[in-house]
Amino acid sequence: MIKVLREWVNRYFSDPQVIILAFLLIAGFLFILTMGDMLTPVLAGAVIAYLLEGVVALLQRYRTPRLVAVILVFLLFMTCLIMLIFILIPLLVNQIGQLLQEVPSMIIRGQKELTELQASYPQYISEGQINQITSFLGGELTKLGQHIPSISVASVRGLLTLLVYLILVPLLVFFFLKDKVKIMDWLTGFLPADRELSTEVWREVNQQIGNYVRGKIWEIFIVWGVSYITFITLELKFTMLLSLFVGLSVLVPYIGATIMFFPVGLVAYFQWGWDSSFIYAMTALGIIQALDGNLLVPLLLGEVVDMHPVAIIVAVLVFGGLWGIWGLVFAIPLATLVHAVIKAWVKQRLTRNKKDKT
């Protein structure tokens, strides 16, 4: 058994290029795992700068000096950030407050509906089951009410942390964009000179993830906008809140679109009941999700992420289980990294076998 394992290791891990790539991946993983919480503003600034770099590169193609392009893109980023803080967030907070105020009345109405359902179908639903459901919901509301004072106290610390982030992250974004070449040269100075396999993996991952992120951003805004127009036309409550989450749900393929039917359906039901407006709202949401998956995604993303749907679902489940919400958001880029590593590894192996035969 030991001999077999030794032969397998010598076959696949004897190449120094593979060892360098494995070392870099493990070191990066351990760095994020151990120091990710402390360096959250730095990581956030690096991710945002990476996303904005595509716009800077686009301006440079039109003969715009890099410093001018960085300043223009940074001003655009700050404008969007200010609009987010002073326009979108207050509107969302207001709608969340309205939703929380209506939750008790929704529970009372739900209890009434369950009672009527139990009276119509006593063989399927018992009175004890209804009491268990209402007791559970009432207990959760009580716990929420008890946690509100502690949340308000903790929010002071959270507010201070947010203020620090609002200062540090934009500064880091600007310097990451402005001094990109200097920073990359400094980082690569610590890497081995012979790193062809790692460079090839980075080149492919950079291209794939860059195209994927740009396509996803457009997809989010388009689905968000179409959902907002649809919901406001139907006069559905909490339009901005629901449409935003419908747009963000595209970050989690398949699963996100399915989950969003529940909150939209609950709000529509408690607003209209089993009315035609409820059917219109759910049908409209289904059409939006269908057009997104069958028209918008192929148009925007194409073959950017050449992975089977089963592989995508597995990636969402695995990385979501490892890192929670952030794992769900970055599941496809992380899966793209794994796919690129395996692809480059196999390619390197085939190239080496051909050289050995010749």
N, C-alpha and C positions, 0 to 999 in steps of 0.2 A: 504493500500500500504506500509506504514512504517512497519507494522507488518510482511508483507511478506519479505521485505528487511532485517529486523532484523533476521528473521528465516534463511534466506539464508546465511547471514554473520556468524551466530552462527554455521551453519551446516558445512561451508567450511573453516572458518577462526578462529575457536575457538582453534584449535590445536596450541600450542606454536611453534612446529617445522615449521609449515607453515608460521607463523608470522616472525620467524627468517629468513627463506629463502626469503620471500618477502622483508624484511628489507635489507638484503645483496644485493639483485638484484637492488632495488631502490637506495641504497647508491652507488653501483658501477656505475650505469647509471648516477646519478647526478655528481659523481666525474669526470667521463670522459667528461660529457657535460660542466661542469664549468671550469675544470682545464686541459682539454685535450690539448688545444693549448699551454699552458705554459710548460706542461710536455711531449711534443711530443718526445724528445730524450729518456726519461725514458720509455715511452710506446713502442717506437720502439725497444729499447734495450730489454725490457721484452719479446716482441713478438719474436724477433730473438733468444733470449736465450731459449725460450720455444720450438722453432723449432729445435734448435741444441741439446736440452736435449735428444732427441731420439737417436742421434748418440752417445752421451756420455754414455747413458744407455746401448747401444749396445756394446760398448767397455768394459764397466764394467762387462758385462756378460762373457766376455772372460778373466776375472781376471786381468783387467787393473786397477791400482789404479785410483781413481777418479781425483786426481790432474793431473796425467799424461794424462788421457783421456780428461780432460778439455783443457789442453795445446795443445794437438794434434788437437782437434776439432777447437779451436780458431785459430790456425795457418792455418788450412784449410779454415776457414771463411775469414781470412785476405787475403789469396792468391786469393780467389774468388773475394773479394772486390777490390783488386788491379787490377786484370784482367778486372773487370767491368769498373773501372775508366779509365784505360790507353789503353784498347783495344776496348771494345764493345762500350762505350759511344762516343768516337771520330768517330768511323765508323758510328754510327747512326746519329750523328750530321752532318756528311758529306753528308749522303744520304738525310737527311731532307733538307739541303741547296740545293742540286741538285733538289729535288722535288719542292721547292719553286721557283727556277729559271724556271722550266718548266711549272708552273701553268699558266702564261699569254698565252703561246703558246697553252696550252690545252684549255683555254677558247676561244681563237680565232678559233681553230679547232672545238670546240663544237658549236660555233655560226654558223660556216659554215655548219655543219651537220644539225643543226636545220633549217637553211634557205632552204637547199635542201629538208628536210622533209616537210617543210611548202609548198614548191612548188609542192611536190608530193601529199600531202594530205591537201589541203587548207580548206576543210570542217571541219577538226579536230583541226588544229593549225593555228592561225592567226598571222599576222606580228606584231601586237601590243603585243601579248603574248611573242614573241621572244624578242622584244625590252625590255619588262619588265624584263625578265630573265637576259639578258646581262647587263642591267642597274644595277640590283641588284648585280650581280657578280662583276661588275666594282666598284660599291660603296663599297663592302666589301673589295676588294683589296686596294682601296684608304684608307679605315680606317686602314687596317693592316699596310700600309706604314706609316701612321701618328703615329701609336702606336709603331713602331720600336724604335724611339729615347727614348721614355719613358721606353720601355722594357729594353733598354741597360743601362739606369740610374738605374732602379730598380734592374737590374741583379747584380750590385755591392753589394747591400745589400743582395740579395739572395746568392751571392757567399760567402760572409762572414758567413751567416747563415749555408751554406752548409759545410764550413770549420769547423765551430764549431761542427756540427753534425758528421762530419767524425772523429773528435777526441773523442767526448763524447760517441757516440753510441758504438763503439768498446770497450771502457773502461767499459761501463755499461754491455755490453754483457759478458765480461770476469768475472766481479764481480758477476753478476747474476748466472753464471754457477758455479763459484768457491764457493760461499757462499750460494748456494741454500738452504741448510738445515737451516742455521742460519736465513736467511731472512724469510723462511716459518714459522719457530718456532716463530719468532718475530711477524709476522702478525697474526698467529693463537692465539697468546696470548691475542689479543684484542677481540676475538670472544667468544661467550657463550660456556660453556662446553657441554651443551646438544644441539648438532647440527647434529644429525644423518641424517636428511633429506637433509640438505645442503651438507654434506659429500657424501651422495649417489649420489646426482645430480652432484657434481664436479667429482666424480669418473667416472661416465658414460660419461659426457661431455668430460673429459680429454682423455678417451680412444677413443671416437668417433672422436673428432677433431684431435687428434694426427694421427690416421690412415688416416683420410680424407686429412690432410695437406700433409703427406708423399706421398699419392697416387697422389694428385694434382701436387706436385712438379715434380714427375716422368712424369706425363701426359704432363705438360707444356714443359719439355725438349724434350720428344719424339715427340710431335706434332711440336714443333719449328724445331727440327733437320730434320724431314721428310719433312716439308714444305720448309726448306732452300734447301735441296738437290733437291727437285722437281722443285722449282722455278729457281735455278741456272742451272739445266739441260735444262729447257725450255728457258733459257736466258732472264727471266723476269727482268725488271729494279727494282731497290730498293729492292733487294732480302732479305738482312738482315732485313731491316725495316719491310717489309710486313710479313716475316716469323715469326719475333718476336711477332708481334701483333696477328698473327694467333695462336701462342702458348699461349699468354696471354689471348686470347678470351675464353679459356676453363674455366677461373675463373668465367665467367658469363654463366651458363648453358643455352642452347637453344638460348638465345638472342645474346650472343657474336658470336657464330658460324654463325648466320644469318647475322649479321651486317658486318662481314668481307668479305662477297661476294661483297659488294659495292666498297670498296677501291681497292681490288684486280681486280675486273672487270673493274673499271675506268682506272687503270694503264695499264692493258692488252689491253683495247680497244684503248687508245691513243698511245700505242706502236705498235699494229699490225692492229687495225681496226677489221672489221668483217672477220678475217682470221681464218684459221684452228688452228693457234697457240693460238688464243683467246679461241677457243672451248676447246683445250687441257688443257689450264691453268684452266679454270673454272671447267672442268670435273675432273681434278686432285684435285682441292680444294674440290669439292663435295665428292670425294672418301675418301680423308683424313678426312673430317668431319664425314662421315658415319662410317668409321672404328674406329674413336675415340669414337663416341657415342655407337656403337654396339659391339665393341670388346675391346678397350683399357679401357674404363670406367668400364665395368663389371669385367675385369681382375684385374685392379689395386684397384678399390674401393669396388667391390662386394656389400655387404649389409651394408657398413659402415654407410651410411646415408639412413636409411629406411624411405624415404618420397616419397609421390606421386609426379609425375611431376608437377601437378597443384599446390601443396604446395610449390615446389621449385620456380616456376614462381612467385607466390604470394610473397614469401620471397624476391626475387630479386627486384620486383617492390616496395614493402613496404620499405625495408631497403635502396634501392637505392634512393627512394624519400626522406627519412629522412636524409641520410648522404652522398649522392652523390656517387662519385666513390668508396670511402671506403666502403660505404654501399653495393655496388655491389660486391666488392671483398670479404667482410666478410658476405655476405648474408647467405650462407649455414652454416658456423659455428654458426651464431646467431640463425638461424632457428633450428639448432641442440640443442642449449641451451634451446630455448623455448620448443622444443619437449621433452627434458629430464626433464624439470621442470614439464610439464603437466603429463608426464608418472609417475614420482615419486610422484606427488601430488595425482593422482588417486590411485596409489598403496598404499600410506599411508592411504588414505580414506577407501579403501577396508579392509586393515588390521585392522583399528580402528573399522569398523563396525562388523567384525568377533569377535573382543574382546568384544564388547558391547553385542553381542548376546550370547556369552558363559558366 
